[in-house]
Each structure stands twice: as structure tokens, then as C-alpha cells.
Amino acid sequence: MNGMKDTLGVLLAGGAGERLYPLTRDRAKPAVTFGGIYRIVDVTLSNCINSDLRRVYILTQYKALSLNRHIREGWNIVGREIGEFVEVLPPMKRVSDQWYQGTADAVYQNIYSIGSEQPKHVLILSGDHIYKMNYGLMLKQHFDSAADVTLGAIQIDPEETYRFGVIEVDSDNRVTGFEEKPTFTKIRSPQNPDKVPASMGIYLFNTDVLIPILLKDAEDERSSHDFGKDILPKMVDEYRVYCFDFVDENKKEALYWRDVGTLEAYYDANMDVVSISPVFNLYDEAWPIRTHQRQYPPAKFVFEEPGRTGQALDSIVSSGCIISGGTVRYSVLSPDVRVNSFTELDSSILFSHVNIGRHCRIRRAIIDRDVHIPEGTTIGFDAESDRQKFFVTDSGITVVTRDYSLFENPVTVDYFTSE
């Protein structure tokens, strides 16, 4: 029996994404571009398809237009006639007058939709992590241990615990305790005393356990209605709660799991994929990452003159791009980008439909879609000057958004075009 046929995936994609602002000013975090042609959500959805999980609800909330459109156009690939689906569920307020109050509340408010599918298991996932994982291995351990709930876990260094929910486990991987984002903990992994088991935000529940737990939590006025803070710590003593150690399908020496919820983490993850030997492998035929791509002509590199050579070095260049006499290094270019003559672009991420004018010098920048950079612009060399016009992080990454084009170069920017 294929246990995945009795499993429903619930992908949480409704967070406001404040830490990724201003990239999340006009879009949901899972809809942010990654690796040139992908969206962040594509990675988790690809894990689902590669794990043979073919029934997935995506719970949206904030600024979900481009995410909804991307799912509709790119993920209508499963067999609806045989009960398979990848479906967006907007907030319906069917059981509450509130917007989603926490991760558990988001699932609770969709309890009728979940029940209508009558799954034996519910796999709760996050839409903003970059990793490769076969959820079938987690389900097998769940069966073998007769667990009520199994948590995906990754081993972290003790100094990182302030960012994670920390899991205390015994030698059989049964969970015996929780600590939510402690600055210090004595918890260590039974297998490796130098590491601490941390929650990945992946929870596999038996449905007949999940439903009454959610109903009980919804009635608790003191609860913040969050799985990590409220639900799971209370389950340890009464239920069979187990931990599944992350098995990385990326097949590199180091395990790869990234929360790209901050601008620095997002930037670093993109810079990794353009490195000569990236840790996260986009070119793995055994574990493909799929997406939706619009039709563009091939990328083009023109002019071979002294000081005016169209070239891209150690970079990802997507379809529709024209490198017209400019030089691109260590950068990620999404579809339909133009880099004009005598311009130098270094260590940057460009979203779709960006036009860089002539004689520009740009480094360590993230440039949002539809931005036109005027001729002679310099970005990334003087942080104080950049802060007068752009958003600059503490580490010196400059984010250029669409309103900059309207201010610097009054042209029509269609905010209603599809991403």
C-alpha cells in the first residue's frame, strides 16, 4: 500500500513575511523568485511530487495574487480525475471571524476542507524553506514506530538554538520535551552530543489525533494557536510523539536546509546556486525542481568590442535575457532582463523585466521586477548614499523596488502585469 495515497499535504503559505521586506511588500513570501526561474514555494511542492504526495492544500492569506496565479498556471499537473490536486485555499472564516492567528489556527480554520478528503494522515509543511526531502521516508518511520505525530528535525549547533524549536529525544527518537527558541539549552542529540535536534516545521499527524487536538486548542483562550509553542509541547506526555532525522535528497556532504525568511539568508541561498560547486544542486535529474515558465526567446550575448563585451561569468542567465555589451559576474538573472553596454553587474539578484542602463556599476543588490535603472547609476558602493533612495540591510545588501523606477525615471510601470 502506498501510504502517500492516504496522506494530505497542508502547505502553510500565509505568513506576512516581514523579515523579507521589501520583497514581500507586493507578494507573499513563497511567491518570491528563487534561482532565476523558480519561486520559493516550488521547492516544497517539488518535494511533494517527488515523494508521490499528490493531494496538497496551499493555505494562503497575505498578498497572494501572484502566488495564486503561479500555482494555477504551473502546478495544474496532477490527475484531478483520480483525486489528485494542488489547490489554493484562501481564508474562508468558516469556523472563525479572525484571520489566521498562528500555524495551528490556519490548519484549524480549514478543518472542514481537510475532513472532506478523509485522509489517514496530514503532513503539515512550510512554503518558505529550501531543501530536498522524501516525505515517504518520514511516513515509513511514522508507521514503523506507531506514532501519533512525527516531527521533521535537523541537527544544529548549540549557538543556533535561539532561532529554532528545540526537541528533546530519547535513544529511540521518541520526543520527551520541547523548548521554543531558547537562548541556551542543555538538550543534545543522543547520536551526536555536539548537536541539538531542531524542528524543521514539518509535522506528520494521524488525522484522528490532529482533529480533536485542533478543536481543543481553538477553545483555549490562552493559546497562541501555534504548533511549536502550544500544540506539540502539550502532546508529549499523552501521545506517541517521535522525531524523524532529516534525510537530505540533495546528496552532498553537508545537509542542506535553509529558512530563507530574511534578506541575508535569501541572498546567500541565491549566491550559493551560482557558485562553481553549489551546495544546493538545481541540476539533479533524480530530484527535479519544477516550476512554471512563460515563453521567452533564448538568452543572448552581444557585442565583442574592447571594453564593450556582452558576457556573464559564474552566473545564472534565464530565458529572454540580453547581455548587450555589459559584464555580469556572480549574479542571478530572472527571465527578460537586459544589461546594457559598459555596465558592470556583480553579486546581484535581478527579478524579471529589469532593464539596466548603460555605464552602471552595481554590486550586492537585489532588484525587484519591472525596475529600470537609469544610465550611469551606481549601487552598492556607498551604503549611506544608497540608503537615501533604497532599502539597505545591515550587511550591506541593497534592495531596489519598483517605486524607484517611478521616482527616478517617470515611465509607465504596470503593477497589474503577471509575475
C-alpha positions in Angstrom: 0.0 0.0 0.0 1.2 3.5 -0.9 0.8 5.4 2.3 1.0 8.7 0.4 -2.4 8.0 -1.1 -3.9 8.2 2.4 -1.9 11.4 3.2 -3.0 15.0 2.7 -0.3 17.7 2.4 -1.1 21.1 4.0 1.4 23.8 2.9 1.4 26.9 5.1 1.9 29.9 2.8 0.0 32.7 4.5 2.7 34.5 6.6 3.2 38.2 6.1 7.0 37.8 5.6 8.0 40.9 7.4 11.7 39.8 7.6 11.9 39.6 3.8 10.5 43.1 3.3 10.5 44.9 0.9 10.4 41.9 -1.4 7.2 40.9 0.3 5.6 44.3 0.1 3.6 43.3 -3.0 3.7 39.5 -2.8 3.6 36.6 -0.5 6.9 35.2 0.7 6.5 31.8 -1.0 6.0 33.7 -4.3 9.4 35.4 -4.2 11.7 34.5 -7.0 14.5 32.0 -6.3 17.3 30.8 -8.5 16.3 32.8 -11.6 13.2 30.8 -12.8 11.7 29.4 -9.6 9.5 30.6 -6.8 10.4 29.6 -3.2 7.2 27.5 -3.0 8.3 25.4 -6.0 11.0 23.7 -3.8 8.5 22.3 -1.3 5.9 21.5 -4.0 8.6 19.6 -5.9 9.4 17.6 -2.8 5.7 16.7 -2.6 5.6 15.5 -6.2 8.9 13.7 -6.0 7.7 12.0 -2.8 4.5 10.8 -4.6 2.3 13.1 -2.4 -0.4 14.2 -4.9 -3.0 15.8 -2.7 -1.8 19.2 -1.4 -3.7 22.2 0.0 -1.9 25.5 0.0 -3.2 27.9 2.7 -2.7 31.5 1.6 -3.5 34.8 3.3 -1.4 37.9 2.6 -0.9 39.4 -0.9 -1.5 36.1 -2.5 -2.3 37.2 -6.1 0.9 36.3 -7.8 1.2 33.1 -5.7 -2.3 32.0 -6.7 -1.6 32.7 -10.3 1.7 30.8 -10.2 0.0 27.7 -8.7 -2.8 27.9 -11.2 -0.5 28.2 -14.2 2.4 26.0 -13.1 1.0 23.3 -10.8 -2.1 22.0 -12.6 -0.2 18.9 -13.4 -1.7 16.1 -11.3 -4.7 13.9 -12.1 -7.8 15.6 -10.8 -10.0 12.8 -12.2 -8.3 10.3 -9.9 -8.5 12.6 -6.8 -5.1 14.3 -7.1 -4.8 18.1 -6.7 -2.6 21.0 -5.8 -5.1 23.6 -4.6 -5.0 27.0 -3.1 -7.3 27.6 -0.1 -7.8 31.3 0.8 -9.0 32.2 4.3 -12.8 31.4 4.4 -13.5 32.3 8.0 -15.7 29.2 8.1 -15.1 28.4 11.8 -13.7 31.8 13.0 -14.2 35.5 12.4 -10.4 36.1 12.7 -7.6 35.9 10.2 -5.1 33.1 10.9 -3.7 33.6 14.4 -1.0 31.0 14.2 0.1 27.9 12.3 -2.3 25.7 14.2 -5.2 28.1 13.7 -4.5 28.2 10.0 -5.0 24.4 9.8 -8.0 24.6 12.3 -9.8 27.1 10.1 -9.6 24.6 7.2 -10.7 21.7 9.2 -13.7 21.0 7.0 -11.7 21.0 3.8 -9.2 18.6 5.4 -12.1 16.4 6.7 -13.7 16.3 3.3 -10.7 14.4 1.9 -10.8 11.8 4.7 -7.0 11.4 4.9 -5.5 9.0 7.4 -2.5 11.3 7.8 -1.9 15.1 7.4 1.6 16.3 6.5 2.0 20.0 7.5 4.7 21.8 5.6 6.1 25.4 5.3 6.2 27.2 2.0 9.4 29.2 2.6 12.2 26.7 3.1 14.8 25.5 0.6 15.6 21.7 0.9 15.1 18.3 -0.7 13.3 15.7 1.3 11.5 12.5 0.5 8.4 12.6 2.8 7.8 8.9 2.1 10.8 8.0 4.4 9.2 10.1 7.2 5.9 8.3 6.7 7.6 4.9 6.8 9.2 5.7 10.2 5.8 7.1 11.3 4.2 3.7 10.5 7.1 1.6 12.0 7.1 3.5 15.3 3.2 3.5 15.6 3.5 7.3 16.1 0.6 9.7 16.6 2.7 12.6 15.3 6.2 12.7 13.8 8.3 15.8 13.6 11.0 16.5 11.0 14.2 17.5 12.7 17.6 18.8 11.7 20.8 18.7 13.8 22.0 22.2 14.6 24.9 23.8 16.5 24.0 24.8 20.1 24.6 28.5 19.4 21.8 28.5 16.8 19.0 27.3 19.2 17.6 30.8 19.6 16.2 30.5 16.0 14.5 27.1 16.4 12.2 25.0 18.4 14.4 22.5 20.1 13.4 18.9 20.6 14.5 16.6 23.4 14.5 12.9 22.3 15.5 9.6 23.8 17.6 6.9 22.1 14.5 5.6 20.2 13.8 9.0 18.7 10.7 9.4 20.9 10.2 13.1 21.8 10.3 13.7 25.6 10.4 17.5 25.7 10.3 20.9 23.8 11.9 24.3 24.2 10.8 27.1 21.9 13.8 29.2 20.6 15.9 29.0 23.8 19.0 31.2 24.1 20.6 28.4 26.0 19.7 24.7 26.3 21.2 21.6 27.8 19.4 19.4 25.2 21.7 17.4 22.9 21.3 14.8 20.3 21.7 11.2 21.6 23.6 10.3 18.4 25.8 13.4 18.4 26.5 15.2 21.7 27.8 18.3 19.8 24.5 18.9 18.1 20.9 19.8 19.1 17.8 18.4 17.4 15.7 21.3 16.0 12.3 21.4 14.4 12.1 21.9 10.7 8.4 22.9 10.9 7.4 19.6 9.3 4.7 17.7 11.2 3.1 14.4 10.2 -0.1 13.8 12.2 -2.6 10.9 12.3 -5.8 12.7 11.3 -7.8 11.1 14.2 -5.3 12.7 16.6 -5.0 16.1 14.8 -8.7 17.0 14.6 -9.5 16.8 18.3 -6.2 18.5 19.2 -7.0 21.4 17.0 -10.6 21.7 18.4 -9.2 21.7 21.9 -6.6 24.3 21.1 -9.1 26.6 19.4 -11.1 26.7 22.7 -8.1 27.7 24.7 -8.1 31.5 25.0 -4.6 31.4 26.5 -3.1 29.7 23.4 -1.3 31.5 20.6 -2.5 28.6 18.4 0.9 27.7 17.2 2.1 24.1 16.7 5.6 24.7 18.1 4.6 26.9 21.0 1.3 25.3 22.1 0.2 22.1 20.4 3.3 19.9 20.4 4.7 20.6 23.9 1.3 19.6 25.4 1.2 16.3 23.4 4.5 14.8 24.6 3.1 13.2 27.8 -0.2 11.9 26.3 0.7 10.9 22.8 3.3 9.0 20.9 5.4 11.8 19.5 8.5 10.9 17.5 11.3 12.7 15.7 12.5 12.0 12.2 16.0 13.0 11.4 16.2 14.8 8.1 17.5 12.7 5.2 18.8 15.0 2.5 18.0 14.1 -1.1 20.5 16.8 -2.2 23.2 14.1 -1.6 26.0 16.5 -0.7 28.5 16.1 2.2 26.7 18.7 4.2 22.9 18.6 4.9 21.1 21.5 3.1 18.0 23.1 4.7 17.6 26.8 4.7 14.9 29.1 6.0 15.1 32.0 3.5 12.9 34.2 5.6 15.5 37.1 5.9 17.1 39.1 3.2 20.5 37.9 4.2 19.5 34.2 4.1 17.7 34.7 0.8 20.6 36.4 -0.8 23.1 33.8 0.4 20.9 30.9 -0.9 20.8 32.5 -4.3 24.6 33.2 -4.3 25.1 29.5 -3.5 23.3 28.3 -6.6 25.7 30.4 -8.9 28.8 29.1 -7.2 31.0 26.7 -9.2 30.1 23.8 -6.9 26.8 24.8 -5.2 25.6 23.1 -2.1 22.0 23.1 -3.4 22.0 21.3 -6.7 19.4 22.5 -9.2 20.8 20.2 -11.9 19.9 16.9 -10.2 17.9 14.7 -12.6 17.0 12.3 -9.8 15.2 15.1 -7.8 14.0 17.7 -10.2 12.7 21.1 -9.1 9.9 22.1 -11.4 8.1 25.4 -11.9 6.1 27.4 -14.5 7.9 29.3 -17.2 6.5 31.6 -19.7 7.7 31.5 -23.3 10.7 33.8 -23.9 13.4 33.7 -26.6 16.8 32.2 -25.7 19.3 34.3 -23.7 21.5 36.4 -25.9 25.0 37.9 -25.5 26.0 40.7 -28.0 29.0 42.9 -28.8 32.6 41.8 -28.7 34.5 45.1 -28.7 37.3 46.3 -26.4 35.6 47.4 -23.2 32.2 46.5 -24.6 31.8 42.8 -24.4 28.5 41.1 -23.6 29.4 38.4 -21.1 28.2 36.6 -18.0 30.7 34.8 -15.7 29.8 32.4 -12.9 26.1 33.4 -13.3 22.6 32.1 -14.0 21.1 33.7 -17.0 17.4 32.9 -17.7 15.5 32.9 -21.0 14.7 36.2 -22.6 17.8 38.0 -21.2 20.0 40.1 -23.4 23.5 41.0 -22.1 24.2 43.8 -24.5 27.8 44.9 -24.1 27.8 44.6 -20.3 29.6 42.3 -17.9 27.7 40.1 -15.4 29.6 38.3 -12.6 28.3 36.0 -9.8 24.7 37.0 -10.4 21.2 35.5 -10.9 19.2 36.9 -13.7 15.5 36.1 -14.0 13.7 36.0 -17.4 13.6 39.1 -19.6 16.4 41.1 -18.1 18.6 43.5 -20.2 22.0 44.6 -19.2 23.3 47.4 -21.5 26.7 48.4 -22.7 29.6 49.3 -20.4 27.6 48.3 -17.3 29.2 46.1 -14.6 26.9 43.9 -12.5 28.4 41.9 -9.7 27.0 39.5 -7.0 23.4 40.6 -7.6 19.9 39.1 -8.0 17.7 40.6 -10.7 14.0 39.7 -10.9 12.1 39.6 -14.2 11.7 42.5 -16.6 14.6 44.6 -15.2 16.5 46.9 -17.5 19.9 48.2 -16.5 21.0 51.3 -18.4 24.5 52.0 -19.8 27.6 52.8 -17.7 26.1 51.5 -14.5 28.1 49.9 -11.6 26.0 47.6 -9.4 27.1 45.1 -6.8 25.4 43.1 -3.9 22.0 44.2 -4.9 18.5 42.7 -5.2 16.5 44.4 -7.9 12.8 43.8 -8.0 10.8 43.1 -11.2 9.9 45.9 -13.7 12.7 48.2 -12.4 14.5 50.4 -14.9 17.9 51.6 -13.7 18.9 54.8 -15.4 22.2 55.3 -17.3 25.2 55.9 -15.1 23.7 54.7 -11.8 26.0 53.4 -9.1 24.5 51.0 -6.4 26.3 49.0 -3.7 29.5 51.2 -3.3 28.3 53.8 -0.8 25.8 52.4 1.7 24.9 55.8 3.2 24.1 57.3 -0.2 22.1 54.2 -1.2 20.0 54.5 2.0 18.7 57.8 0.7 17.0 56.0 -2.2 16.9 52.3 -1.4 16.4 49.7 1.3 19.9 48.6 2.6 20.4 45.8 5.1 22.8 45.8 8.0 25.2 43.6 6.0 25.1 46.0 3.0 22.7 44.3 0.6 20.8 46.9 -1.4 17.2 46.2 -2.4 15.8 48.3 -5.2 12.0 48.2 -5.6 9.5 49.2 -8.3 8.7 52.6 -6.9 12.3 53.6 -7.5 11.7 53.5 -11.3 8.7 55.8 -11.0 10.7 58.3 -8.9 13.9 58.3 -10.9 12.6 57.7 -14.4 8.9 58.5 -14.9 7.8 55.7 -17.1 4.6 53.6 -17.0 5.0 50.6 -14.7 2.1 48.2 -15.0 1.6 46.9 -11.4 -1.1 44.6 -12.7 1.1 42.6 -15.1 1.5 38.9 -14.2 4.6 37.9 -12.2 
